[in-house]
Every structure is written in C-alpha cells, then in structure tokens.
Amino acid sequence: MKHHYSGLLPKIHLWADVFFFNLSFILAYFLRFQQDGNFSESQYINLMLVANLVWIFVIHVLKTYSFTRLSYHFYVQLGNFFKALFIHGAIMTTFLYLSKQGEEFSRVQFLMSYVVFIVLSTAARGLSVMSLKAYRKAGYNYNRYAIVGRGDLASLIREFYGERQELGYRYYGMFQIDQEESQIGTLESMIKDKKLDYLYCCLSEMNDEQVKEVIRIGERQKTQIRLVPDFRGFMTNMATIEYHDMYPIIQVNTKPFSSVNEQTVKRVFDLAFSAMVMILGAPVFFLVWAAIKITSPGPVFFKQKRSGQWGEIFEIYKFRSMRVDADKMGLQHSQGDNDPRITPIGRILRKSRLDELPQFLNVMKGEMSVVGPRPLFKYDVDMLMEAAPHDFQRLLTVKPGITSIGQINVGYADTVAKNVERLRYDLQYLKSYSLLNDVQLIFRTVQVMVLGRGQ
C-alpha cells in the first residue's frame, strides 16, 4: 500500500475551518439578533463573503495548512491557527473602520463570531490529533520503512520511530551494502516484496555510487529515499543548511548568536533594556551613591579587570561594597557574610545585587550583555581552562552578562567544583538561547534581588 492519503489531512483541516468559520458567523448573528434579524436579506451576507475571501488570502500567504506527518502536533497547529486568526481579525477590523457601512455592523456579533470559531476549531484539532494518534498506535495508517546501514546511526533512526508510534512508521528491517553488485538486486527485491514507503540510507556507510544506485531503485519502485548524514558530535552547534545554487552547504555555528538576526535582536534588547534601567532607576542610583558616600570613606565606584568575550580583558564597573584597603588582605574570593572586607552598606548591596547596577554602563559600551555568563577574574579563567578547557572556551565566544542562569542557580563560586557547576548551567543557556529566555532570567534575577539572596 503505497498511498496513505498523506495530503488529505491538511485539506480536511482547511475545509473544516472554512465550515466552522461560516457556521460561527451565522450562529453569532442569530445569537445577537435572535428573532429580529433576517440573515438571508441582510448586509451581513456581504460581510461574510468578504471575511471568507480575507481568510483564504491569509491562510494562503501564511501556509497555515502546510504540515507533514512529523510536524502534525496540537500546539503547533493551534499556534498556526491563532496566527492566521489574529491577522484576519486585524484586516477585518481595519476594513470595518474604513468602510462607510462599518458603523452598521454589530461589534458584538463580530467578536462572538471569533469566539465561537476558536472554540469549534480548537476542539476539532484536539479531537483530530487524539484520534489520529490512537488510530496509528492501533496499527493503521502506517508507513513502511527500512534502513540501509547497521551502525549506531541506523539504531538511532529505529529508536526514534519506535518511541513515537503515534507517527505511524513501521520498521521492516536493516540492510547493509558492501561491494557486491548482487546485493543491490537483493535490496530492490526487498523493497518490492515489502512495499516500502521509505528507505533511510546512512551516508556514513555508503559510497557515492551506492547512493546513486539506491536512488534509481527508489524511482523504479516509487519508494521515497531519505539520505541521513551522520551529524552526531557537532549538531549541538546548531548546524544550518544553505543552498549555494544547487549545492547544499552545511554551516556549523562555531559560536552562539552567529546569525545577523540573533546578534541584532540581542544587541537592540541590551541597549533598550539598559537605557530603560538607567533612566527609570536614576533615583535608586542616587540613593545607593549617597549611602556609600555617607557610610564609607573612599570612592563610590569600583573598577576591576575581568575577562570578556574572546578572553579580552576589560574593566567592570560596580558600586564599591568593600573597604578601600581590601586589597591589602590579599586577592581572594569573597568569604560570604563574615568577610571582614565588606562594609555594612556593602553587605546590603551584595544581598540585593544593587552593587552591580553600574554594569549597565558596560552593556552600553558593548563590553557586556544583560544576560550571559558572568565575567571572571583572570585566575578563575586559568582555573576553568585547566578543569574544563573545551566547555569554557565556548563560553568565551559570547559577551559576559550582568546575570546568568548559572549565577541564579549556583550563585557566587568560590571553589573549582562550583565554578564548573555554574559553567554547565551557562552552557545550557547558550544551547537554548531566545529573547524569551532572557526575559525570564531577568525576572528571576529581580526575584533574587527582592528576596535578598544575592552574594
């Protein structure tokens, strides 16, 4: 069975939504006007026609119903639906606002149409996903596949589909090709006898001629060929594929935020957030400045050399929290609350993390980011380069930050073990960077400040 109506589900969703949209519009009309309205003779028919044309235009541009068996998930479908609905609503609102007849239409009916549409379409999507998962787990609507290769990569492919039975892929064996031409004929016989839909080829176990021959077999037997390169070991660097004319180029991002979009978004956010903090937080800056000036002789600000991006040394700014002669006691890590070098007001500043406010100047200068791994002393850098050289080298590819996931979870690191633990957390941040993650980490940092859990 080489066809499983793979293109039928998107069409069902498309026409179901069109039906639900019109049903919602009509139901909202009668709920709003009840016995007072005659829908067949009202101007609402024209409005519904316009709304349908706009909906078709929006879903065509956004490709709302373009999905595959692997990408068919409830939340993904719901997200695409709401994106289309939001744009549709914006267009229709603009249309009604600019139209001369816009005032004649009921806003209540307009809003109710969307509410009913959302309820019906969400329920339909949920029911569809659950039904399809149950149907496939029962052994129906499945794709037959086999694998060319017998190594670890082949095992990973089999495990992937074995753990996700709801995707509907049924395993029909592994096949290994060596230099004997007779094996190619045996492979074609297997594909024909088992009526395979897909054949996965592990490229690390095949040469170019074998790959070309397998593709020819797929053309003859109407079997889809899927070529699987062995990216294990460097896919954690978020490799991307670009097409230069007809040639696919695999780019391995050797440093985080290497794309122009990521760099731009992160830098714009850093500048905007820092400017906002410095403007709105000016009274707090002044109060801290006055408190230090009154309670402790010496300068208000403290500068210290730290290691930044690519290991370059820069001067970090902080409100002074230690005595002026603290360096006479020797360069050493903080001893916590019992550290004799810390001033009374400095202890409060450290607990609330207010001593780090001047670092927003470092952000404005481009030496730091709001969120990123903490900048370290030179001797901490040397210690981590000895304990975890590869991992720490990756941290040096990005700008250090005022706060980080490692700083929040581990806090001040005064031992090699704590430094390595904090490094592990910061590496996870690099692998899962997003603007939303930055915002969440900032909120968690504010929580630490309010509760006085800083060090």
ZAMARGU-4260 file (C-alpha; in steps of 0.2 Angstrom, whole numbers, plus 5000, padded with zeros to 4 digits):
<rodrens>
0) 5000/5000/5000 | 5010/5015/4993 | 4997/5028/4997 | 4991/5034/5014 | 4981/5049/5009
5) 4995/5060/5015 | 4988/5076/5008 | 4971/5073/5014 | 4973/5079/5032 | 4978/5097/5028
10) 4963/5098/5016 | 4951/5091/5029 | 4958/5104/5042 | 4956/5118/5029 | 4938/5115/5023
15) 4933/5111/5041 | 4939/5128/5047 | 4930/5136/5032 | 4914/5127/5038 | 4917/5132/5056
20) 4920/5150/5051 | 4904/5152/5042 | 4894/5142/5055 | 4901/5153/5069 | 4897/5169/5059
25) 4879/5163/5056 | 4877/5157/5074 | 4884/5174/5081 | 4871/5183/5070 | 4856/5174/5077
30) 4863/5174/5095 | 4865/5193/5093 | 4849/5197/5084 | 4838/5182/5089 | 4821/5184/5080
35) 4824/5202/5075 | 4836/5198/5060 | 4833/5190/5043 | 4851/5184/5038 | 4847/5180/5020
40) 4841/5198/5017 | 4854/5207/5027 | 4870/5216/5023 | 4879/5203/5034 | 4880/5191/5019
45) 4891/5203/5010 | 4902/5205/5026 | 4903/5186/5027 | 4909/5184/5009 | 4922/5197/5012
50) 4928/5188/5028 | 4929/5172/5018 | 4940/5180/5005 | 4951/5188/5018 | 4953/5171/5027
55) 4958/5162/5011 | 4970/5175/5007 | 4978/5175/5025 | 4980/5156/5026 | 4987/5155/5008
60) 5000/5168/5012 | 5005/5160/5029 | 5003/5142/5023 | 4993/5138/5038 | 4989/5121/5032
65) 5006/5115/5026 | 5012/5102/5038 | 5019/5084/5037 | 5017/5069/5047 | 5031/5074/5059
70) 5026/5092/5061 | 5007/5087/5065 | 5006/5092/5083 | 4992/5100/5093 | 5001/5115/5099
75) 5010/5118/5083 | 4993/5118/5073 | 4985/5129/5086 | 4999/5141/5085 | 4997/5142/5066
80) 4978/5144/5068 | 4979/5158/5080 | 4992/5167/5070 | 4981/5167/5055 | 4966/5172/5065
85) 4975/5187/5073 | 4980/5194/5056 | 4962/5190/5049 | 4955/5200/5063 | 4967/5214/5061
90) 4962/5216/5042 | 4943/5214/5045 | 4944/5227/5059 | 4953/5239/5048 | 4941/5236/5034
95) 4926/5239/5045 | 4934/5255/5052 | 4937/5262/5034 | 4921/5256/5027 | 4907/5269/5025
100) 4895/5255/5031 | 4906/5249/5046 | 4895/5258/5059 | 4880/5247/5053 | 4888/5231/5059
105) 4887/5225/5076 | 4904/5224/5086 | 4896/5211/5097 | 4892/5199/5083 | 4909/5202/5075
110) 4918/5197/5092 | 4906/5182/5095 | 4910/5175/5078 | 4928/5174/5083 | 4925/5166/5100
115) 4913/5153/5093 | 4926/5149/5079 | 4940/5147/5091 | 4930/5135/5102 | 4925/5124/5087
120) 4942/5124/5078 | 4952/5121/5094 | 4940/5106/5099 | 4941/5099/5081 | 4960/5100/5081
125) 4961/5092/5098 | 4949/5078/5093 | 4959/5075/5077 | 4976/5074/5085 | 4970/5062/5098
130) 4960/5051/5086 | 4975/5050/5074 | 4987/5045/5087 | 4975/5031/5093 | 4972/5025/5076
135) 4991/5024/5072 | 4995/5016/5088 | 4982/5003/5084 | 4992/4999/5068 | 4983/5008/5055
140) 4988/5022/5043 | 5006/5017/5044 | 5021/5020/5033 | 5033/5005/5030 | 5052/5009/5031
145) 5068/5000/5031 | 5086/5006/5034 | 5102/5004/5024 | 5116/5003/5037 | 5119/4993/5053
150) 5129/5006/5064 | 5124/5017/5078 | 5115/5029/5066 | 5104/5016/5060 | 5099/5011/5078
155) 5095/5029/5082 | 5083/5030/5067 | 5074/5014/5073 | 5073/5020/5091 | 5066/5037/5086
160) 5051/5029/5077 | 5050/5015/5090 | 5047/5028/5104 | 5035/5038/5093 | 5022/5025/5087
165) 5009/5039/5085 | 5019/5044/5070 | 5014/5028/5061 | 5030/5021/5055 | 5033/5003/5054
170) 5050/4995/5054 | 5054/4982/5041 | 5072/4978/5043 | 5090/4984/5041 | 5101/4981/5025
175) 5120/4983/5023 | 5128/4985/5006 | 5145/4980/5003 | 5155/4980/4986 | 5145/4965/4979
180) 5133/4971/4965 | 5121/4957/4968 | 5116/4965/4985 | 5109/4980/4975 | 5097/4967/4967
185) 5093/4959/4984 | 5089/4976/4991 | 5077/4980/4976 | 5068/4964/4979 | 5066/4968/4997
190) 5058/4985/4993 | 5047/4977/4981 | 5041/4962/4991 | 5038/4973/5007 | 5031/4988/4998
195) 5041/5000/5007 | 5036/5018/5008 | 5053/5025/5014 | 5071/5019/5013 | 5083/5028/5025
200) 5101/5027/5019 | 5115/5030/5032 | 5128/5040/5021 | 5142/5036/5033 | 5141/5018/5027
205) 5139/5020/5009 | 5149/5027/4994 | 5143/5039/4980 | 5139/5025/4968 | 5129/5015/4980
210) 5119/5031/4984 | 5115/5034/4966 | 5110/5016/4963 | 5098/5016/4978 | 5090/5032/4972
215) 5087/5024/4955 | 5079/5009/4964 | 5068/5021/4973 | 5062/5029/4957 | 5058/5012/4949
220) 5049/5006/4965 | 5041/5023/4969 | 5049/5022/4986 | 5055/5038/4994 | 5073/5039/4998
225) 5079/5048/5013 | 5098/5051/5015 | 5104/5053/5033 | 5121/5061/5036 | 5130/5057/5052
230) 5129/5074/5061 | 5132/5067/5078 | 5145/5077/5088 | 5143/5094/5080 | 5124/5096/5078
235) 5124/5103/5096 | 5132/5118/5087 | 5116/5121/5078 | 5121/5117/5061 | 5111/5125/5047
240) 5110/5121/5028 | 5111/5134/5015 | 5109/5131/4996 | 5123/5139/4986 | 5115/5137/4968
245) 5112/5118/4968 | 5125/5114/4981 | 5119/5112/4999 | 5132/5120/5011 | 5131/5114/5030
250) 5136/5129/5041 | 5142/5124/5059 | 5139/5139/5070 | 5156/5139/5080 | 5149/5152/5091
255) 5132/5156/5098 | 5122/5171/5091 | 5132/5170/5075 | 5117/5174/5064 | 5114/5193/5060
260) 5096/5192/5066 | 5102/5185/5083 | 5116/5197/5085 | 5104/5212/5081 | 5090/5206/5092
265) 5101/5203/5107 | 5111/5220/5105 | 5095/5230/5102 | 5087/5222/5118 | 5103/5225/5128
270) 5103/5244/5123 | 5084/5246/5126 | 5084/5237/5142 | 5099/5246/5149 | 5093/5263/5144
275) 5077/5260/5152 | 5085/5254/5169 | 5097/5269/5169 | 5083/5281/5166 | 5069/5274/5177
280) 5082/5268/5190 | 5091/5285/5192 | 5083/5288/5209 | 5090/5271/5215 | 5107/5275/5208
285) 5107/5292/5218 | 5102/5284/5234 | 5115/5270/5233 | 5128/5283/5228 | 5123/5294/5244
290) 5123/5279/5255 | 5140/5273/5251 | 5147/5291/5252 | 5140/5294/5269 | 5144/5277/5277
295) 5161/5273/5270 | 5176/5284/5265 | 5183/5282/5248 | 5176/5282/5230 | 5158/5276/5226
300) 5163/5266/5211 | 5174/5251/5210 | 5183/5246/5194 | 5191/5228/5192 | 5199/5219/5177
305) 5188/5205/5171 | 5189/5193/5156 | 5177/5196/5142 | 5172/5190/5125 | 5186/5180/5117
310) 5196/5182/5133 | 5199/5201/5131 | 5202/5210/5147 | 5190/5225/5151 | 5186/5235/5167
315) 5170/5231/5175 | 5160/5244/5185 | 5152/5241/5202 | 5146/5251/5217 | 5160/5248/5230
320) 5155/5236/5243 | 5172/5233/5252 | 5184/5244/5262 | 5196/5254/5252 | 5211/5244/5259
325) 5203/5227/5255 | 5217/5223/5243 | 5230/5223/5257 | 5222/5207/5264 | 5227/5198/5248
330) 5217/5194/5232 | 5205/5181/5237 | 5187/5175/5234 | 5173/5183/5245 | 5171/5174/5262
335) 5152/5177/5262 | 5143/5187/5276 | 5158/5185/5288 | 5171/5193/5276 | 5179/5207/5286
340) 5182/5217/5270 | 5164/5221/5266 | 5156/5237/5273 | 5139/5237/5282 | 5131/5245/5267
345) 5141/5234/5255 | 5133/5219/5263 | 5116/5225/5259 | 5121/5230/5241 | 5128/5212/5238
350) 5112/5204/5245 | 5101/5214/5234 | 5113/5214/5219 | 5112/5233/5218 | 5131/5234/5218
355) 5130/5228/5200 | 5119/5242/5193 | 5134/5251/5186 | 5137/5236/5174 | 5123/5243/5163
360) 5137/5256/5158 | 5147/5241/5152 | 5132/5235/5142 | 5130/5252/5134 | 5149/5251/5129
365) 5147/5234/5121 | 5158/5225/5133 | 5144/5215/5142 | 5126/5209/5139 | 5112/5210/5151
370) 5111/5191/5151 | 5126/5180/5148 | 5140/5170/5158 | 5147/5180/5172 | 5164/5189/5168
375) 5178/5181/5178 | 5194/5186/5186 | 5210/5180/5177 | 5214/5167/5190 | 5196/5160/5188
380) 5199/5159/5169 | 5215/5150/5171 | 5207/5138/5184 | 5192/5134/5172 | 5204/5132/5157
385) 5213/5118/5166 | 5197/5110/5173 | 5185/5111/5158 | 5195/5119/5143 | 5183/5114/5129
390) 5167/5120/5138 | 5175/5136/5145 | 5182/5140/5128 | 5164/5140/5121 | 5158/5152/5135
395) 5172/5165/5129 | 5164/5166/5112 | 5150/5177/5119 | 5149/5193/5129 | 5148/5191/5148
400) 5132/5196/5156 | 5126/5205/5172 | 5115/5190/5176 | 5115/5172/5170 | 5106/5155/5173
405) 5122/5149/5182 | 5123/5164/5193 | 5105/5162/5198 | 5106/5143/5202 | 5124/5142/5209
410) 5127/5160/5215 | 5145/5165/5219 | 5158/5152/5215 | 5172/5151/5227 | 5178/5133/5223
415) 5183/5124/5207 | 5168/5112/5209 | 5156/5127/5210 | 5164/5136/5195 | 5162/5120/5184
420) 5144/5118/5190 | 5140/5136/5186 | 5148/5134/5169 | 5137/5119/5165 | 5122/5130/5168
425) 5128/5143/5157 | 5132/5131/5143 | 5114/5126/5143 | 5109/5144/5141 | 5120/5145/5125
430) 5111/5130/5118 | 5093/5136/5121 | 5095/5155/5118 | 5080/5165/5114 | 5074/5183/5119
435) 5060/5175/5129 | 5073/5165/5139 | 5082/5182/5143 | 5067/5190/5149 | 5063/5175/5160
440) 5080/5176/5168 | 5079/5194/5171 | 5063/5191/5181 | 5071/5178/5191 | 5086/5189/5194
445) 5073/5203/5201 | 5066/5189/5212 | 5083/5186/5219 | 5086/5205/5222 | 5069/5207/5231
450) 5072/5192/5242 | 5090/5197/5246 | 5098/5181/5240 | 5112/5188/5231 | 5131/5186/5235
</rodrens>
